[in-house]
Amino acid sequence: MLADMQVHMALSHSPWNPKRCATKIALNKALQRLARKIRESGAVIDHGELPTARVDLERLSDIFTALIDNSMTFSHKATIPSVRVTCEAKTDQLVFRVEDNGVGIAEDMRERVFGVFERLHPQDAPSGTGIGLAVVRKIIESAGGRVWIEAASPRGTRVCFTIPSHLSGKQKLTGDETPI
């Protein structure tokens, strides 16, 4: 819990550091961090086409890590966790969606879960500090984006977030930027 609090506090004072890169690299870093849990749960992680854009690679990876970890943690016990990551590149922002087949979040709780130490089912929930989504919100808002939750169909949760982007699409990388 102390480590989570330190991350949360550090984000209050740390600027977003964007560089042009393939956003798929951030997802791959998250999947590497979660490899053991993915393997143990049998989770299926899928993604649509992810664009090249100006993002903070480490922070975007932190966002993906937290959201995919939550998706696996809050899955139905008798169901293999399934997570799909998609992105829509708009003129001035990227709209990411991380959708799962988990237990879902009631509509009246969708804003509340972004609070620090907020847990929906503290008695029977898996271990955790209740700070993960608060950190996600802090990272996204520090970049000038926003985050919200929708119901997934037929069940589960879809976490949507935006990150401003000045470069996107199929432009070639040059200089000290991260390759695709």
C-alpha positions as a Markdown table, in Angstrom:
| # | Residue | x | y | z |
|---|---|---|---|---|
| 1 | Met | 0.0 | 0.0 | 0.0 |
| 2 | Leu | 2.9 | 2.4 | 0.8 |
| 3 | Ala | 4.3 | 1.9 | -2.7 |
| 4 | Asp | 0.9 | 2.7 | -4.2 |
| 5 | Met | 0.6 | 5.8 | -2.2 |
| 6 | Gln | 4.1 | 6.9 | -3.3 |
| 7 | Val | 3.1 | 6.4 | -6.9 |
| 8 | His | -0.1 | 8.4 | -6.4 |
| 9 | Met | 1.8 | 11.3 | -4.7 |
| 10 | Ala | 4.6 | 11.3 | -7.3 |
| 11 | Leu | 2.0 | 11.7 | -10.1 |
| 12 | Ser | 0.9 | 14.9 | -8.5 |
| 13 | His | 4.3 | 16.4 | -9.2 |
| 14 | Ser | 5.5 | 14.6 | -12.3 |
| 15 | Pro | 4.8 | 16.1 | -15.8 |
| 16 | Trp | 3.5 | 14.0 | -18.7 |
| 17 | Asn | 6.6 | 13.4 | -20.9 |
| 18 | Pro | 5.3 | 12.6 | -24.5 |
| 19 | Lys | 7.4 | 11.2 | -27.3 |
| 20 | Arg | 6.2 | 9.9 | -30.6 |
| 21 | Cys | 5.9 | 6.1 | -30.5 |
| 22 | Ala | 3.7 | 3.1 | -31.3 |
| 23 | Thr | 1.2 | 2.9 | -28.5 |
| 24 | Lys | 1.3 | -0.9 | -29.0 |
| 25 | Ile | 4.7 | -0.8 | -27.3 |
| 26 | Ala | 3.0 | 0.5 | -24.1 |
| 27 | Leu | 0.5 | -2.4 | -24.2 |
| 28 | Asn | 3.3 | -4.9 | -24.8 |
| 29 | Lys | 5.2 | -3.6 | -21.8 |
| 30 | Ala | 2.0 | -4.0 | -19.7 |
| 31 | Leu | 1.5 | -7.5 | -20.9 |
| 32 | Gln | 5.1 | -8.4 | -20.0 |
| 33 | Arg | 4.6 | -7.0 | -16.5 |
| 34 | Leu | 1.4 | -9.1 | -16.2 |
| 35 | Ala | 2.7 | -12.2 | -18.0 |
| 36 | Arg | 2.6 | -14.5 | -14.9 |
| 37 | Lys | -0.9 | -13.5 | -13.9 |
| 38 | Ile | -2.1 | -13.8 | -17.5 |
| 39 | Arg | -0.6 | -17.3 | -17.8 |
| 40 | Glu | -2.0 | -18.4 | -14.4 |
| 41 | Ser | -5.5 | -17.1 | -15.1 |
| 42 | Gly | -5.6 | -18.3 | -18.7 |
| 43 | Ala | -6.7 | -14.8 | -19.7 |
| 44 | Val | -7.1 | -13.9 | -23.3 |
| 45 | Ile | -5.9 | -10.4 | -24.1 |
| 46 | Asp | -6.8 | -9.0 | -27.6 |
| 47 | His | -6.3 | -5.7 | -29.2 |
| 48 | Gly | -7.4 | -3.8 | -32.2 |
| 49 | Glu | -5.0 | -1.6 | -34.3 |
| 50 | Leu | -3.2 | 0.8 | -32.0 |
| 51 | Pro | -1.8 | 4.0 | -33.5 |
| 52 | Thr | 1.5 | 5.8 | -33.4 |
| 53 | Ala | 1.2 | 9.0 | -31.4 |
| 54 | Arg | 2.8 | 11.4 | -29.0 |
| 55 | Val | 2.3 | 9.8 | -25.6 |
| 56 | Asp | 4.3 | 9.1 | -22.4 |
| 57 | Leu | 5.2 | 5.5 | -23.1 |
| 58 | Glu | 5.8 | 4.6 | -19.4 |
| 59 | Arg | 2.6 | 6.2 | -18.2 |
| 60 | Leu | 0.5 | 4.7 | -20.9 |
| 61 | Ser | 2.0 | 1.3 | -20.0 |
| 62 | Asp | 1.1 | 2.0 | -16.3 |
| 63 | Ile | -2.5 | 2.7 | -17.3 |
| 64 | Phe | -2.8 | -0.5 | -19.4 |
| 65 | Thr | -1.1 | -2.5 | -16.6 |
| 66 | Ala | -3.6 | -1.3 | -13.9 |
| 67 | Leu | -6.7 | -1.7 | -16.1 |
| 68 | Ile | -5.8 | -5.2 | -17.4 |
| 69 | Asp | -4.8 | -6.3 | -13.9 |
| 70 | Asn | -8.2 | -5.1 | -12.6 |
| 71 | Ser | -9.9 | -6.9 | -15.5 |
| 72 | Met | -8.3 | -10.2 | -14.5 |
| 73 | Thr | -8.7 | -9.7 | -10.8 |
| 74 | Phe | -12.4 | -8.9 | -11.0 |
| 75 | Ser | -13.4 | -11.7 | -13.4 |
| 76 | His | -16.0 | -14.4 | -12.8 |
| 77 | Lys | -14.5 | -17.4 | -11.1 |
| 78 | Ala | -15.9 | -19.9 | -13.6 |
| 79 | Thr | -14.9 | -17.8 | -16.7 |
| 80 | Ile | -11.6 | -17.3 | -18.4 |
| 81 | Pro | -10.9 | -13.5 | -18.3 |
| 82 | Ser | -11.1 | -11.8 | -21.6 |
| 83 | Val | -9.8 | -8.3 | -22.2 |
| 84 | Arg | -9.9 | -6.3 | -25.4 |
| 85 | Val | -7.9 | -3.0 | -25.9 |
| 86 | Thr | -8.9 | -0.7 | -28.7 |
| 87 | Cys | -8.1 | 2.9 | -29.7 |
| 88 | Glu | -9.8 | 5.4 | -31.9 |
| 89 | Ala | -7.6 | 8.2 | -33.2 |
| 90 | Lys | -9.5 | 11.5 | -33.4 |
| 91 | Thr | -8.1 | 14.8 | -34.6 |
| 92 | Asp | -6.8 | 16.0 | -31.3 |
| 93 | Gln | -7.0 | 13.0 | -29.0 |
| 94 | Leu | -6.8 | 9.2 | -28.7 |
| 95 | Val | -9.8 | 7.4 | -27.2 |
| 96 | Phe | -8.7 | 4.1 | -25.7 |
| 97 | Arg | -11.1 | 1.4 | -24.5 |
| 98 | Val | -10.2 | -1.5 | -22.3 |
| 99 | Glu | -13.2 | -3.9 | -22.2 |
| 100 | Asp | -13.5 | -7.1 | -20.2 |
| 101 | Asn | -16.0 | -9.9 | -19.4 |
| 102 | Gly | -15.7 | -9.5 | -15.7 |
| 103 | Val | -18.2 | -8.8 | -12.9 |
| 104 | Gly | -18.9 | -5.3 | -14.0 |
| 105 | Ile | -19.4 | -2.1 | -12.0 |
| 106 | Ala | -22.9 | -0.8 | -11.1 |
| 107 | Glu | -23.7 | 2.5 | -12.8 |
| 108 | Asp | -24.0 | 4.3 | -9.4 |
| 109 | Met | -20.5 | 3.2 | -8.5 |
| 110 | Arg | -18.7 | 4.1 | -11.7 |
| 111 | Glu | -17.4 | 7.5 | -10.6 |
| 112 | Arg | -16.8 | 6.4 | -7.0 |
| 113 | Val | -14.3 | 3.7 | -8.0 |
| 114 | Phe | -11.8 | 6.3 | -9.0 |
| 115 | Gly | -11.4 | 7.5 | -5.3 |
| 116 | Val | -8.3 | 6.7 | -3.3 |
| 117 | Phe | -8.7 | 3.5 | -1.3 |
| 118 | Glu | -12.2 | 2.9 | -2.8 |
| 119 | Arg | -13.2 | -0.8 | -3.1 |
| 120 | Leu | -16.6 | -2.0 | -4.2 |
| 121 | His | -16.7 | -5.3 | -2.3 |
| 122 | Pro | -14.1 | -5.0 | 0.5 |
| 123 | Gln | -15.3 | -8.1 | 2.4 |
| 124 | Asp | -15.0 | -10.7 | -0.4 |
| 125 | Ala | -12.9 | -8.9 | -3.0 |
| 126 | Pro | -9.4 | -10.1 | -3.9 |
| 127 | Ser | -6.5 | -8.4 | -2.2 |
| 128 | Gly | -5.6 | -4.9 | -3.3 |
| 129 | Thr | -5.3 | -1.3 | -1.9 |
| 130 | Gly | -8.2 | 0.4 | -3.8 |
| 131 | Ile | -5.8 | 2.9 | -5.2 |
| 132 | Gly | -5.2 | 1.5 | -8.8 |
| 133 | Leu | -8.0 | 3.4 | -10.5 |
| 134 | Ala | -7.2 | 6.6 | -8.6 |
| 135 | Val | -3.7 | 6.4 | -10.0 |
| 136 | Val | -5.1 | 5.7 | -13.5 |
| 137 | Arg | -7.2 | 8.9 | -13.2 |
| 138 | Lys | -4.3 | 10.9 | -11.9 |
| 139 | Ile | -2.0 | 9.8 | -14.9 |
| 140 | Ile | -4.7 | 10.5 | -17.5 |
| 141 | Glu | -5.7 | 13.9 | -16.0 |
| 142 | Ser | -2.1 | 14.9 | -15.8 |
| 143 | Ala | -1.9 | 14.5 | -19.6 |
| 144 | Gly | -5.0 | 16.6 | -20.1 |
| 145 | Gly | -7.3 | 13.6 | -20.7 |
| 146 | Arg | -10.3 | 12.1 | -19.0 |
| 147 | Val | -11.5 | 8.6 | -17.9 |
| 148 | Trp | -14.9 | 7.1 | -17.4 |
| 149 | Ile | -16.5 | 3.7 | -17.2 |
| 150 | Glu | -19.3 | 2.1 | -19.3 |
| 151 | Ala | -21.0 | -1.2 | -19.1 |
| 152 | Ala | -19.7 | -3.8 | -21.6 |
| 153 | Ser | -22.1 | -6.0 | -23.6 |
| 154 | Pro | -23.3 | -8.5 | -22.7 |
| 155 | Arg | -21.5 | -8.2 | -19.3 |
| 156 | Gly | -18.3 | -6.7 | -17.9 |
| 157 | Thr | -16.7 | -3.3 | -17.8 |
| 158 | Arg | -15.4 | -0.9 | -20.4 |
| 159 | Val | -13.0 | 1.7 | -19.1 |
| 160 | Cys | -12.6 | 4.5 | -21.7 |
| 161 | Phe | -10.0 | 7.2 | -21.5 |
| 162 | Thr | -8.7 | 10.0 | -23.7 |
| 163 | Ile | -5.2 | 11.3 | -24.1 |
| 164 | Pro | -4.5 | 14.4 | -26.2 |
| 165 | Ser | -2.5 | 13.6 | -29.3 |
| 166 | His | -0.8 | 16.0 | -31.7 |
| 167 | Leu | 0.6 | 13.3 | -33.9 |
| 168 | Ser | -1.2 | 10.1 | -34.9 |
| 169 | Gly | -1.6 | 7.6 | -37.6 |
| 170 | Lys | 1.0 | 6.4 | -40.1 |
| 171 | Gln | 3.7 | 9.1 | -40.0 |
| 172 | Lys | 7.2 | 7.8 | -40.0 |
| 173 | Leu | 9.4 | 8.0 | -36.9 |
| 174 | Thr | 12.7 | 10.0 | -37.0 |
| 175 | Gly | 15.3 | 10.9 | -34.5 |
| 176 | Asp | 15.2 | 9.7 | -30.9 |
| 177 | Glu | 11.7 | 8.4 | -31.0 |
| 178 | Thr | 10.6 | 4.9 | -30.2 |
| 179 | Pro | 10.3 | 2.6 | -33.2 |
| 180 | Ile | 7.1 | 0.6 | -34.0 |
